[in-house]
Amino acid sequence: MRPKKYPYSGTVKAKKTTKEDKLELVVFPNISLRKEMLKHIYTVTRYHDGCTIIYFKVPKLFGLGYDEERVRVALRYEDTLKILNDVM
């Protein structure tokens, strides 16, 4: 098949923004997390002064183990679980 003489003549198709392009966040009183991070939640624990600690197990590059991260949320345990359950 013979190539076109003017292959790039015509309108340029603009990329439409989709839901995957937008940054979706889960908002807590003192932090916000990307929705992609929610699949890495390992445990959610109650802390004695009315806050909650969320532990993440994020896989390392090339699948060689995990990095454990800890986030302290200034919200009661029940309210934190309610937010996480509504998002998931």
MDTraj code that builds the backbone (N, CA, C; nanometers):
import mdtraj as md
import numpy as np

residues = "MET ARG PRO LYS LYS TYR PRO TYR SER GLY THR VAL LYS ALA LYS LYS THR THR LYS GLU ASP LYS LEU GLU LEU VAL VAL PHE PRO ASN ILE SER LEU ARG LYS GLU MET LEU LYS HIS ILE TYR THR VAL THR ARG TYR HIS ASP GLY CYS THR ILE ILE TYR PHE LYS VAL PRO LYS LEU PHE GLY LEU GLY TYR ASP GLU GLU ARG VAL ARG VAL ALA LEU ARG TYR GLU ASP THR LEU LYS ILE LEU ASN ASP VAL MET".split()
xyz = np.array([
    [0.0833, -0.1162, 0.0000],
    [0.0000, 0.0000, 0.0000],
    [0.0891, 0.1244, 0.0000],
    [0.0528, 0.2196, -0.0807],
    [0.1334, 0.3405, -0.0978],
    [0.1054, 0.4411, 0.0146],
    [0.2102, 0.5032, 0.0749],
    [0.1868, 0.6010, 0.1811],
    [0.1224, 0.7285, 0.1259],
    [0.0513, 0.7964, 0.2125],
    [-0.0154, 0.9201, 0.1725],
    [0.0875, 1.0292, 0.1448],
    [0.0512, 1.1200, 0.0532],
    [0.1415, 1.2280, 0.0179],
    [0.1537, 1.3293, 0.1316],
    [0.0398, 1.3619, 0.1956],
    [0.0382, 1.4552, 0.3084],
    [-0.0268, 1.3848, 0.4278],
    [0.0504, 1.3071, 0.5040],
    [-0.0113, 1.2237, 0.6079],
    [-0.0671, 1.3015, 0.7271],
    [-0.0196, 1.4229, 0.7533],
    [-0.0623, 1.4952, 0.8729],
    [-0.1598, 1.6074, 0.8435],
    [-0.2196, 1.6084, 0.7271],
    [-0.3180, 1.7122, 0.6977],
    [-0.4505, 1.6733, 0.7622],
    [-0.5111, 1.7678, 0.8271],
    [-0.6366, 1.7408, 0.8950],
    [-0.6340, 1.7992, 1.0344],
    [-0.7419, 1.7812, 1.1060],
    [-0.7516, 1.8385, 1.2388],
    [-0.6805, 1.7501, 1.3403],
    [-0.6285, 1.8141, 1.4398],
    [-0.5633, 1.7414, 1.5478],
    [-0.6715, 1.7024, 1.6476],
    [-0.6743, 1.5768, 1.6844],
    [-0.7736, 1.5302, 1.7809],
    [-0.7272, 1.5691, 1.9205],
    [-0.8069, 1.6494, 1.9872],
    [-0.7736, 1.6933, 2.1222],
    [-0.8082, 1.5831, 2.2211],
    [-0.7244, 1.5674, 2.3187],
    [-0.7477, 1.4669, 2.4206],
    [-0.8499, 1.5201, 2.5198],
    [-0.9555, 1.4456, 2.5396],
    [-1.0583, 1.4851, 2.6347],
    [-1.0190, 1.4376, 2.7736],
    [-1.0506, 1.5196, 2.8716],
    [-1.0203, 1.4786, 3.0077],
    [-1.1185, 1.3703, 3.0500],
    [-1.0654, 1.2687, 3.1078],
    [-1.1477, 1.1591, 3.1554],
    [-1.1333, 1.1476, 3.3053],
    [-1.2069, 1.0572, 3.3616],
    [-1.2027, 1.0393, 3.5060],
    [-1.0655, 0.9888, 3.5515],
    [-0.9953, 0.9153, 3.4660],
    [-0.8640, 0.8641, 3.5037],
    [-0.7604, 0.9759, 3.5113],
    [-0.7803, 1.0838, 3.4345],
    [-0.6842, 1.1930, 3.4352],
    [-0.6984, 1.2814, 3.5575],
    [-0.8154, 1.2871, 3.6153],
    [-0.8371, 1.3718, 3.7315],
    [-0.7742, 1.3083, 3.8548],
    [-0.7281, 1.3912, 3.9424],
    [-0.6709, 1.3434, 4.0673],
    [-0.7820, 1.3346, 4.1711],
    [-0.8183, 1.2143, 4.2091],
    [-0.9251, 1.1956, 4.3064],
    [-0.8644, 1.1769, 4.4439],
    [-0.9143, 1.2534, 4.5397],
    [-0.8579, 1.2539, 4.6730],
    [-0.9621, 1.2127, 4.7758],
    [-0.9140, 1.1506, 4.8825],
    [-0.9943, 1.1222, 5.0003],
    [-0.9470, 1.2207, 5.1063],
    [-1.0378, 1.3040, 5.1552],
    [-0.9996, 1.4146, 5.2414],
    [-1.0338, 1.3827, 5.3863],
    [-0.9342, 1.3965, 5.4725],
    [-0.9488, 1.3871, 5.6168],
    [-0.9192, 1.5254, 5.6739],
    [-0.9449, 1.5495, 5.8026],
    [-0.9223, 1.6843, 5.8567],
    [-0.7795, 1.7376, 5.8421],
    [-0.6788, 1.6531, 5.8567],
    [-0.5422, 1.7041, 5.8515],
    [-0.4619, 1.6547, 5.7318],
    [-0.5099, 1.5559, 5.6574],
    [-0.4377, 1.5061, 5.5402],
    [-0.5367, 1.4729, 5.4301],
    [-0.4853, 1.4521, 5.3113],
    [-0.5656, 1.3982, 5.2016],
    [-0.4818, 1.2923, 5.1305],
    [-0.5476, 1.1862, 5.0865],
    [-0.4810, 1.0738, 5.0223],
    [-0.5393, 1.0526, 4.8837],
    [-0.4561, 1.0039, 4.7921],
    [-0.5075, 0.9646, 4.6612],
    [-0.5863, 0.8350, 4.6756],
    [-0.6872, 0.8191, 4.5921],
    [-0.7679, 0.6973, 4.5982],
    [-0.6846, 0.5734, 4.5679],
    [-0.5786, 0.5906, 4.4908],
    [-0.4920, 0.4770, 4.4571],
    [-0.4228, 0.4197, 4.5806],
    [-0.4020, 0.5032, 4.6821],
    [-0.3340, 0.4579, 4.8044],
    [-0.4239, 0.3703, 4.8917],
    [-0.5549, 0.3768, 4.8723],
    [-0.6462, 0.3021, 4.9585],
    [-0.6320, 0.1512, 4.9419],
    [-0.5859, 0.1068, 4.8256],
    [-0.5706, -0.0378, 4.8074],
    [-0.4494, -0.0927, 4.8829],
    [-0.3644, -0.0049, 4.9345],
    [-0.2456, -0.0473, 5.0090],
    [-0.2643, -0.0387, 5.1602],
    [-0.3850, -0.0117, 5.2079],
    [-0.4081, -0.0025, 5.3523],
    [-0.3909, -0.1410, 5.4144],
    [-0.3094, -0.1473, 5.5182],
    [-0.2824, -0.2738, 5.5863],
    [-0.3686, -0.2859, 5.7121],
    [-0.3625, -0.1885, 5.8009],
    [-0.4455, -0.1881, 5.9206],
    [-0.4878, -0.0457, 5.9542],
    [-0.5962, -0.0371, 6.0288],
    [-0.6446, 0.0896, 6.0830],
    [-0.6608, 0.0681, 6.2328],
    [-0.5914, 0.1491, 6.3132],
    [-0.5956, 0.1295, 6.4577],
    [-0.6419, 0.2565, 6.5279],
    [-0.7016, 0.2370, 6.6442],
    [-0.7465, 0.3470, 6.7281],
    [-0.6321, 0.3889, 6.8185],
    [-0.6158, 0.5182, 6.8364],
    [-0.5119, 0.5718, 6.9229],
    [-0.5792, 0.6318, 7.0453],
    [-0.5101, 0.6426, 7.1557],
    [-0.5727, 0.6764, 7.2836],
    [-0.6251, 0.8189, 7.2927],
    [-0.5777, 0.9132, 7.2149],
    [-0.6225, 1.0515, 7.2291],
    [-0.7279, 1.0914, 7.1253],
    [-0.8051, 0.9975, 7.0770],
    [-0.9154, 1.0287, 6.9863],
    [-0.8758, 1.0424, 6.8407],
    [-0.7608, 0.9913, 6.8035],
    [-0.7223, 0.9950, 6.6630],
    [-0.7036, 0.8513, 6.6128],
    [-0.6799, 0.8376, 6.4853],
    [-0.6679, 0.7070, 6.4218],
    [-0.5353, 0.6994, 6.3474],
    [-0.4745, 0.5827, 6.3482],
    [-0.3509, 0.5612, 6.2724],
    [-0.3793, 0.4601, 6.1625],
    [-0.3434, 0.4969, 6.0393],
    [-0.3612, 0.4099, 5.9235],
    [-0.2226, 0.3635, 5.8796],
    [-0.2053, 0.2331, 5.8674],
    [-0.0794, 0.1742, 5.8226],
    [-0.0946, 0.1296, 5.6776],
    [0.0050, 0.1625, 5.5968],
    [0.0075, 0.1230, 5.4560],
    [0.1222, 0.0274, 5.4324],
    [0.1015, -0.0708, 5.3450],
    [0.2085, -0.1562, 5.2957],
    [0.2191, -0.1295, 5.1463],
    [0.3148, -0.0462, 5.1086],
    [0.3328, -0.0071, 4.9691],
    [0.4408, -0.0952, 4.9092],
    [0.4111, -0.1654, 4.7987],
    [0.5130, -0.2521, 4.7390],
    [0.6301, -0.1721, 4.6830],
    [0.7495, -0.2282, 4.7008],
    [0.8699, -0.1654, 4.6470],
    [0.8770, -0.1892, 4.4965],
    [0.9662, -0.1183, 4.4351],
    [0.9895, -0.1340, 4.2928],
    [1.0379, -0.2752, 4.2629],
    [0.9917, -0.3346, 4.1572],
    [1.0256, -0.4694, 4.1127],
    [0.9728, -0.5769, 4.2060],
    [0.8811, -0.5450, 4.2964],
    [0.8176, -0.6446, 4.3806],
    [0.9073, -0.7099, 4.4835],
    [1.0075, -0.6400, 4.5322],
    [1.1006, -0.6979, 4.6283],
    [1.0674, -0.6539, 4.7706],
    [0.9498, -0.6843, 4.8172],
    [0.9128, -0.6508, 4.9535],
    [0.8199, -0.5311, 4.9603],
    [0.8014, -0.4809, 5.0819],
    [0.7101, -0.3716, 5.1072],
    [0.7753, -0.2636, 5.1911],
    [0.7284, -0.1405, 5.1724],
    [0.7611, -0.0299, 5.2620],
    [0.6394, -0.0046, 5.3481],
    [0.6592, 0.0033, 5.4781],
    [0.5472, 0.0317, 5.5678],
    [0.5465, 0.1794, 5.6020],
    [0.4329, 0.2430, 5.5796],
    [0.4151, 0.3844, 5.6096],
    [0.3026, 0.3988, 5.7109],
    [0.3108, 0.5041, 5.7913],
    [0.2106, 0.5280, 5.8948],
    [0.1585, 0.6699, 5.8805],
    [0.0245, 0.6843, 5.8887],
    [-0.0390, 0.8151, 5.8783],
    [-0.1286, 0.8337, 5.9994],
    [-0.1162, 0.9478, 6.0651],
    [-0.1996, 0.9777, 6.1810],
    [-0.3102, 1.0738, 6.1383],
    [-0.4351, 1.0314, 6.1559],
    [-0.5507, 1.1097, 6.1149],
    [-0.6170, 1.1668, 6.2398],
    [-0.6417, 1.2973, 6.2404],
    [-0.7021, 1.3632, 6.3562],
    [-0.8540, 1.3523, 6.3480],
    [-0.9032, 1.2301, 6.3599],
    [-1.0464, 1.2023, 6.3518],
    [-1.0733, 1.0748, 6.4304],
    [-1.1929, 1.0652, 6.4864],
    [-1.2263, 0.9451, 6.5627],
    [-1.2227, 0.8213, 6.4735],
    [-1.2036, 0.7067, 6.5365],
    [-1.1915, 0.5796, 6.4651],
    [-1.3165, 0.5492, 6.3830],
    [-1.4337, 0.5678, 6.4410],
    [-1.5591, 0.5364, 6.3724],
    [-1.5802, 0.6269, 6.2511],
    [-1.5477, 0.7560, 6.2666],
    [-1.5632, 0.8496, 6.1554],
    [-1.4651, 0.8190, 6.0425],
    [-1.3454, 0.7793, 6.0786],
    [-1.2459, 0.7427, 5.9776],
    [-1.2911, 0.6208, 5.8984],
    [-1.3414, 0.5192, 5.9667],
    [-1.3893, 0.4001, 5.8973],
    [-1.5101, 0.4310, 5.8096],
    [-1.5935, 0.5223, 5.8548],
    [-1.7095, 0.5602, 5.7745],
    [-1.6659, 0.6243, 5.6434],
    [-1.5664, 0.7121, 5.6485],
    [-1.5142, 0.7769, 5.5277],
    [-1.4499, 0.6731, 5.4355],
    [-1.3682, 0.5840, 5.4929],
    [-1.3016, 0.4830, 5.4103],
    [-1.4017, 0.3876, 5.3459],
    [-1.5053, 0.3483, 5.4166],
    [-1.6045, 0.2583, 5.3604],
    [-1.6889, 0.3244, 5.2520],
    [-1.7155, 0.4548, 5.2660],
    [-1.7929, 0.5252, 5.1627],
    [-1.7136, 0.5380, 5.0334],
    [-1.5826, 0.5519, 5.0432],
    [-1.4995, 0.5700, 4.9251],
    [-1.4751, 0.4385, 4.8538],
    [-1.4526, 0.3319, 4.9300],
    [-1.4195, 0.2038, 4.8690],
    [-1.5401, 0.1414, 4.8117],
])
top = md.Topology()
chain = top.add_chain()
for i, resn in enumerate(residues, 1):
    res = top.add_residue(resn, chain, resSeq=i)
    for name in ("N", "CA", "C"):
        top.add_atom(name, md.element.get_by_symbol(name[0]), res)
traj = md.Trajectory(xyz[None], top)
